[in-house]
Amino acid sequence: MNLIQAAILAVVEGVTEFLPVSSTGHLVLVSKILAIAQTEFVKSFEIAIQSGAILAIVWLYWRKLLVKRQIWWRVGVALMPTLVVGWGFYKLIKVWLIGNTGVTLAALVVGGVLLIIWEKLYGKKPGKIKDIEELSLARAAIIGVGQSVAVIPGVSRAAATILGGLGVGLTRAAAVEFSFFLAVPTMAAATGLELMKHGASFTSQELGVLGVGFIGALITALVAVKYFVTYVKHHSLVGFGVYRIVVAIGYWLMVR
């Protein structure tokens, strides 16, 4: 992987990380288009640069994260299922799922259909929980179970947590915000695990490529987050569902 390819993937990551379209799925597909071989480093790169996008959340919401400490109890409970799944099935995820185009395309389509169905059936029902601090720990755990499914590339962590939040009664704004906050320790843990297992084997050139990916993801995520928060307050998620299906089918028709 060269620096230009790293920069392209960084932009893809930053734009898609917090949208319900699967950043991992997009990274897998774009890597295929750019003819980037799914080496051990590339797979680690696709996981680790997510921490750049996550830093955007810390940057934008640090005051709220510091002041409203009760939020972290909810986030901690919601994080547990993903930690269990990620640690217990690490080898399966890394070897068989990440980089698997067939799995990614199928997950994009299924997730897109579910987003559309959800909005058609329940989209007009307003949530009652406007503040994350009012979310019970049991409901936070349910959101966490939904997020754990997103270890499958193409599912979308954002889609799983936002739908989970809406399902347990959060308003749209609160569901998106909780998805943002839950992403911080989730991606930090994923990046930490990846660097712990493989970081020592990275060459100086690979570390430079990783640095470009981190910075690029941070900058683009700062813009994407502000846009998405504004968009979701006034629009449904149907457009994202349609987009997922179109991308999956279009990729399959053109690249297969």
Residue pairs with C-beta under 8 A, 6 or more apart in sequence:
1 36
1 41
1 42
1 45
1 209
2 209
3 208
3 209
3 212
5 34
5 36
6 45
6 209
6 210
6 212
6 213
6 216
7 212
7 213
7 216
8 30
8 34
9 27
9 30
9 31
9 34
9 36
9 45
9 46
9 49
9 213
10 49
10 52
10 212
10 213
10 214
10 215
10 216
10 217
10 220
11 216
11 217
11 220
12 23
12 26
12 27
12 30
13 23
13 26
13 27
13 46
13 49
13 50
13 52
13 53
13 213
13 216
13 217
13 220
13 221
14 52
14 53
14 56
14 216
14 217
14 218
14 219
14 220
14 221
14 222
14 223
14 224
15 220
15 221
15 224
16 22
16 23
16 26
16 224
17 23
17 50
17 53
17 54
17 158
17 183
17 217
17 221
17 224
18 53
18 57
18 158
18 179
18 180
18 183
18 221
18 224
18 225
18 228
19 156
19 158
19 224
19 228
19 240
20 111
20 115
20 156
20 158
20 159
20 162
20 163
20 237
20 240
20 241
21 108
21 156
21 158
21 159
21 240
21 243
21 244
21 247
22 104
22 107
22 108
22 111
22 150
22 153
22 154
22 155
22 156
22 157
22 159
22 244
23 50
23 53
23 156
23 157
23 158
24 46
24 98
24 104
24 153
24 154
25 104
25 107
25 108
25 153
25 154
25 155
25 156
26 247
27 46
28 46
28 98
28 99
28 100
28 101
28 104
28 153
28 154
29 101
29 104
29 105
29 247
29 251
31 38
31 42
31 46
31 99
32 101
32 255
33 255
36 42
38 98
38 99
40 198
41 198
41 202
41 206
42 99
43 94
43 98
43 99
44 194
44 195
44 198
44 199
44 202
45 206
45 209
45 210
45 213
46 98
47 98
47 190
47 191
47 194
48 191
48 194
48 195
48 210
48 213
48 214
49 210
49 213
49 214
49 216
49 217
50 187
50 190
50 191
50 217
51 187
51 188
51 191
51 214
52 213
52 214
52 215
52 216
52 217
52 218
52 221
53 183
53 187
53 217
53 218
53 220
53 221
54 183
54 184
54 187
54 188
54 221
55 218
55 221
56 218
56 221
56 222
56 225
57 180
57 181
57 183
57 184
57 221
57 225
58 65
58 184
59 218
59 222
60 222
60 225
60 226
61 177
61 180
61 181
64 71
65 71
65 72
65 181
65 184
68 132
68 133
70 133
71 132
71 133
71 181
73 137
74 132
74 133
74 135
74 137
74 140
74 178
75 140
75 178
75 181
75 182
75 184
75 185
76 185
77 137
77 140
77 141
77 144
78 140
78 141
78 143
78 144
78 147
78 161
78 178
78 182
79 144
79 182
79 185
79 186
79 189
80 141
80 144
81 141
81 144
81 145
81 147
81 148
82 144
82 147
82 148
82 150
82 151
82 186
82 189
83 189
84 148
85 148
85 151
86 93
86 148
86 151
86 189
86 190
86 193
87 193
89 151
90 193
93 151
97 103
97 151
97 152
97 153
98 153
99 153
100 153
103 152
103 153
103 154
104 153
104 154
105 154
105 248
105 251
105 252
106 154
106 248
107 152
107 153
107 154
107 155
108 154
108 244
108 245
108 247
108 248
109 244
109 245
109 248
109 249
111 154
111 155
111 156
111 159
111 241
111 244
112 240
112 241
112 242
112 243
112 244
112 245
112 248
113 241
113 245
114 159
114 163
114 241
115 159
115 163
115 237
115 238
115 240
115 241
115 244
116 238
116 241
116 242
118 163
118 166
118 237
119 236
119 237
119 238
119 241
120 238
122 166
123 236
123 237
123 238
126 171
127 165
127 166
127 169
127 170
127 171
127 172
127 174
127 175
128 169
128 171
129 135
129 168
129 169
129 170
129 171
129 174
130 171
130 173
130 174
131 174
132 170
132 174
132 177
132 178
132 181
135 168
135 170
135 174
135 178
139 168
139 169
142 164
142 167
142 168
143 161
143 164
143 165
143 168
143 178
143 182
144 164
144 182
145 164
146 160
146 161
146 163
146 164
146 167
147 157
147 160
147 161
147 164
147 182
147 186
149 155
149 160
150 156
150 157
150 159
150 160
150 161
154 248
156 244
157 179
157 183
157 186
158 179
158 183
159 237
159 240
161 175
161 178
161 179
161 182
161 183
162 175
162 176
162 179
162 237
164 175
165 174
165 175
165 176
165 178
165 179
166 172
166 175
170 178
172 232
172 233
173 229
173 232
173 233
176 228
176 229
176 232
177 229
180 225
202 210
